[in-house]
Amino acid sequence: MWPLETALDAIKVERAEVVFVGDSRTDVEAAKKSHLRCVALANKAGKRAMFEAAGADAIVDDMDELRESLEAL
């Protein structure tokens, strides 16, 4: 079991209710391995392409875009 899954089980939250927000490739990979939707923050040059390749469900360039992205998921 992945650490994110362990944490969700401990607090008794359904995965369908969770969207993981991260700013690294490993964040996206951890979310995907734990069967969570993921929004990636592309706050540096080159990150957007990396997150697309990693399978992020949504990618935002700054925190101002985060709310809109979360509502869309």
QUIVEN-V502718 format. One record per pair of residues at least 4 apart in sequence whose C-alpha atoms are under 8 Angstrom apart, sorted by the first residue. I is the first residue (numbers start at 1). GAP is how many residues later the second one is. Records with the same first field share a line. If there is no record, write none. Layout:
# QUIVEN-V502718
I = GAP, GAP
This chain:
# QUIVEN-V502718
1 = 4, 5
2 = 4, 28, 31, 32
3 = 4
4 = 4, 26, 27, 30
5 = 4, 29
6 = 4
7 = 4
8 = 4, 5, 6, 7
9 = 4
13 = 4, 5
14 = 4
15 = 20, 21
16 = 20
18 = 18, 19
19 = 17, 18, 19, 20, 51
20 = 11, 16, 17, 18, 19
21 = 6, 17, 18, 19, 20
22 = 5, 6, 16, 17, 18, 19
23 = 4, 17, 18, 19, 20
24 = 4, 16, 17, 27
25 = 4, 25, 26, 29
26 = 4
27 = 4
28 = 4, 10, 11, 12, 23, 26, 27, 28
29 = 4, 25
30 = 4
31 = 4, 5, 6, 7
32 = 4, 5, 6, 23
37 = 19, 20
38 = 18, 19, 20
39 = 17, 18, 19, 20, 21, 27, 30, 31
40 = 11, 16, 17, 18, 19, 20
41 = 18, 19, 20, 21, 22
42 = 4, 5, 6, 9, 17, 18, 19, 20
43 = 4, 18, 19
46 = 4
47 = 4
48 = 4, 11
49 = 4
50 = 4
51 = 4, 5, 8
52 = 4, 7
58 = 11
59 = 10
60 = 5, 6, 9
61 = 4
62 = 4
63 = 4
65 = 4
66 = 4
67 = 4
68 = 4
69 = 4
